[in-house]
Amino acid sequence: MSAKGELTRRNIIEKSLQLFSVKGYYNTSISDVLQATGLTKGGLYCHFKSKEDVWRAVYDDAVAVWKSVVFKDTRSVADPMQRIERTIENVLIDYLGREVFDGGCFFVNMLVELSGQSDTMGRRILKGFVGFSKLFQSWLTEAESAGLLKPGLDYREISNFLVITLNGAATLYMSTRDGAILQQTNDQLRFFIRQLRKE
């Protein structure tokens, strides 16, 4: 693809991400995308076959942005429990608190909208949440191997609880824009995680 073609594609993805984030997938029309990008239908369909095709590219782009924020400065953290704490703080304070996407959390918004409407798209988003929980599970297993945790913990249950709590905080924050929700959630989850450590 030419440099100009790549710039056009990037423009479509970035403008569509803003539209889908704020208006939702179904409330965003192709006309909205054309108006935001300044393209003709032919120009748009030269790069994407359908609105769902645009959404798939937008989703991949949103995941890359999310990862760049959520995993910032985590790979260098040797202690897996501190890595979990850092990741949670990044989600709450840097991703949600700084409103990386217009309209709040792109993934929560899309999951709520698309569940029951599009099995393919809904499953793709849900797979991301499951993957995040599994990452926490792997870090808890790493912590167990290092002798850091109390015995008898259910890592799957704990990891699901963390993801559910983060999503609940995202929803409450998006509806109120009250930063205290994010800080309190971060403090409470940090306290919870530290209770898992062997004394």
N, C-alpha and C positions, 0 to 999 in steps of 0.2 A: 504494500500500500504506500502511496506517495505521502510525503510529509504533509501536504495540504489535506489529503484524504484522512490521515490520522488525526489532524487537528479538528476536522469536521466531526469525526467519530467521537473524539473526546468531548467536544462541545455538546453533542447530542446526549452523551452519557451524563455529563455534569448537570445540564439543564433538566434532564428527565429525573435525575436523582432528587433535585430540589422539588420538582413538581409532585413526584410520587410521595415524597416525604411529607409535604404539606397538604396536598389535596387527596392523596390516596391513589391507588392504581386505577380503580374503576372510575373514579371521578376525573381522572386525567384523560383527555381525548388526544387523538393524534393532532387535531387542530391546535391544542395547547402546546404540544411539543414543537410544532411548526412555527407557531408564533414566538415561542421562547428562543428558538434557534435561528429563526430567519430563513429557514430552508423551505423548499417546495416539497411536495409529496415524493416526487422523483428523487430529489436529493436525499431525503430520509431513507427511502426504500432502496437506495443504492448501497446503504450501509447495514440496514436491518430489514428482515423480511416481514416483521409484524411488531405490534406493541409489546407482545410477550417476549419477543426476541430482544427488544430494547430493555425490558425489565431484567432479563437474565444478565445482560452486560452491566446494568446498573447495580444489580445485586452483587456481582463479583467485585465491582469497584468499591461498593460500600463495605464489603468484607475486608478488602485491603486497607481501607481507611481506618476501620474499626481496629484491626490488628495493629496498625502502626501506633495507635493511641493506647490501646489496652495493654500491649506487651512491651511498651517503652520501658527500658531500664529493668526488665525482669530477667532476661537471660543471664545476666551477670550475678544474680542473687543465688548463692550456693545453697542456702537453707530453703528447702521446698516450702516450709510453712510461711517464711517471710515472703517467698515468691507469691504465694496465694494472697497474702495480705496486700502486697504491692499491686497485684493484678486487680483485686477488688477495689482498691483506692483509685486506680487508674480508670476503672469503669465508672465509678460514682462521681469522682471529682473532675477528672480530665475529659471523659467522654460525655457523660450526661450533663455535668455541671457547666461545661463550656459549650454545650449545645453544638456539637460537631456537625450534626445534620439539622437543617431547618425542620421544624415540626417535631423535634424530639428524637427518640430512638427509632431509627428507620426499621429495625428488625421487629421490635414489638408492634409498631404500627402495622407493618405488613402481615405479621402472623395473625393479628386480630382480624384484619380485613380479609385476608385470603383463605383462612381456615373455613372449610365448608363451601368455598366458592371455586377454588382451583386446587385440586388435590396435588398436582405436580408442583406448583409454586409453594403451597403451604408446607408440603413435605420437605422441600429444599430448605426453607427457613427453619423448620423444626429440627432438621438434621444438624444445623449449625448450633442450636441450643444444646442438643444432645452431645455434640462434639466438645462443647465448652465444659459440660459436666464431666465428660470422660477425661479431659485434660486435668481438671481438679483431682479426679480419682487417681490419675497416674502420679500426680505430685504427692498425694497422701500416701500412696504405696511407696514412693521414694522416701518419704519421711519415716515410714514404718521401718524400711530397710536400714535407715540410719539410726534407728532406736530412739526416735524423737517422740513417738506417740504412746498414749495410754493403750492398753490392750482392749480387744473386744469392740472396736469401733466399726461401724458399717460405712465404708468409704463411699459407696454409691448413694446411700441415703444422705450423707453429709454434703456430697457434691451437688445433688439435686436440690437440696435445701438452699445452698449458696446461690445457685442459678435462679431458683424461684424467688428468693429474697431480692436479688438484684433486679429482676423483672418487675416485681411489685414496687420497688423504689422508683424504677423508671416510670411506671404508670402514674404513681402519685406525684412525682416531680413534674411530669409533663402536664398534669392537670392543674397544678398549683404554682409551679415555678418557685417553690419555697426551697431554697438551698439547705435549710436546716434538715430537711428529710434526707438529703444525701449524706450530710455530715453525721447525723444520728445513725443512719444505716451503716456507714463505714465504721463508726465507733463500736456499735453493737456486734457487727460481724468480726471485727478485730478481737473483741473480748471473747466471743464464741470460739474463734480459731485457737486462741491462746489456752482455752480450757481443754483442748484436745491434747496438749503437750504432756508428756510424762513429767512428773514433778521430781 
